[in-house]
Amino acid sequence: MSWVTVIWSAGMGVCLILALMHFLIWFRDRKSWSSFCFPVIALGIVCMGFCELSLMLTDSPDEFLRLVRIGHVLFGVTVAASLLFVHLDFGTGRSWLLLLALGLRTAAVTANLVTDGSLHFISIQSLEKIRFLGESISIVNEATENPWVRLGQLAALVQIAYVIDASTRLWRRGGGLNRHRALSIGGSTVLLFLVGFVLVGSISAGALRAPILVSFPFFGMVLAIGYDMSSNLIRTAQLAKELEANERRLALAGAAGRIAFWEWDLKNDRIWFSKDGWAVFGIEPASEVNFERFMVHVHEDDRSRLEETVRESVEKTGAYSAEFRLVATEGGRPRWLSATGKVEKNNRGEPVLFRGFSIDVSRRKDAESQAAQQRRELTHLSRVGTLGALSGALAHELNQPLAAILSNAQVGRRRLGAEPPDLAEMDEILHDIVDDTKRAGNIVHGMRAMFAKDAPVDLQAVDLNGVVADSLKLLHSEIIARKTRIEFTPLPTLPPITASFIELQQVFINLIVNSLDAISGQSAGVSALPPCIRIIVSDTPDGIMFEVADNGPGIPLENLEHLFEPFFSTKSPGKGLGLGLSISRGIVERYGGKLIAVPPEDGCGAVFRIAFPPPSADAKVAACDHGVDADTPH
Ligand code: ADP
């Protein structure tokens, strides 16, 4: 039986099938050039195998020489494809070494083509028949060596050096897969080059009398790469399955939570949305969306703010978090999205990809704005409650200027009867009437603002001295009626804070009324001291501090932790709603401050402390720029 023909044909058949299979795989994707190199190597081996078989079976020295020449070209192409495969697949080899190896191999193939005979032999004088695997085959008997063969040997050494270098580097990267490939692919390639180097070198030097067999070691290399690539294919198929399952889970979560996943290719300005992401953004599924086209769907009031946040994330922070409205509405209300993302950079530190997700938070926003409405209503209720309890005193407060106006007007009428009328006195009387009318007007104005259901909460630069003074003015009659002394010295250097005047006034009125109630509620003779409320203001580097202290009965220890709870009150029904302190704390905290009850230094009475953070320089400048009159209640 002709074993040589059988074995070589079988080997070529296997390589041909592998070549075709992997060529088709590469053709479907056409992205990975390393996958293209493999069918080229396999096809090169098929051709070399055919060439080797023909060499063994020929009887003519000239034909032998011609086949060796062809074989060198096939060998050169296969070696180049092997080197490129290692380079692209490992990604570790030194480029200059690769170029040197390729350059030397090209030079060797050129020498093979341009010199007489082939790279190995200038001429072959005679062939010899030997028995190999049970068959009679031809080998070189007498030949003249070509000196250019050294170039081929040098090329082979550089090839070996390159593959050893690339494999060692891959090995050093660590990881089971890397090491396995370095060993199987790198090892078999080095072995191939080494066998080729030694075997062909010895034959051409006449040291070895054997057939030229290069395709066999190549065959080992193809099997190693083929095995590796097939494992990759199986792994890819498994990963694709897992990916599909993950995508389905993600799509389910995305649809249930109204989440849009997105990716923005920063280099090419292309935005990708997950399948249900388009609907979350209210965008018609389109193949190409860039940043400009995306921004069209953002509510115009939020566009510049969002653009600024995105720019900052890409250029500086790398992290992204934003809440914004869309142009798209739902039930007539704007849709809100909350977005979180991260910028990814390439190895040169340039931002290349922006990846993240956006959640539809319209319902939460709706709930928040209900909650805000309820808070406003409660705040108003508490304000009206406090003023309602003081209505007697307020009526009295108003009565005073009205009574003064009446008596001045009566005196004026009488004086008009005198001949001649005293014009200087008349002027004085009219002046007093104007003053008292203004006073009454101010009281009505202040009360109207406090009673107004939609008291404006627009932020102004507010002078806290003015807030306290106005609150004391409004409570003037009540303070007199309760025979309470007020100690308050405004601090003229106090910086304004950005807040709502009415809301801060509500806080101080609550605290002062609570102190008045506490003082007048205690049994006579309990305190030897005359009733007194002290309001101390200080401006420290840590912020602005107010203390409202009274010499009433103080707060029992068991009540201390409940003071700020809504509806906690020790006052008789109809006198207290139990909302004042909780609402006051809410107001102060909205402006970044704190409201707490502190133990009095001398151990008697109650002390409440309000601390506001130091106003930022920006706020001060903004307040000055807008020319806000800090003393005017708004
Ligand atoms: P209300 O005044 O309607 O009771 P607040 O929330 O303003 O509601 O006050 C809650 C409770 O805190 C009061 O009922 C009282 O028991 C206590 N409290 C507040 N201020 C003082 C104070 N200056 N002295 C003693 N107790 C006080």
Boltz pocket constraint, residues with backbone or C-beta under 6 A from the ligand:
constraints:
  - pocket:
      binder: B
      contacts: [[A, 510], [A, 511], [A, 514], [A, 515], [A, 518], [A, 550], [A, 552], [A, 553], [A, 554], [A, 555], [A, 559], [A, 563], [A, 565], [A, 568], [A, 569], [A, 570], [A, 571], [A, 575], [A, 576], [A, 577], [A, 578], [A, 579], [A, 580], [A, 581], [A, 582], [A, 605], [A, 606]]
      max_distance: 6.0
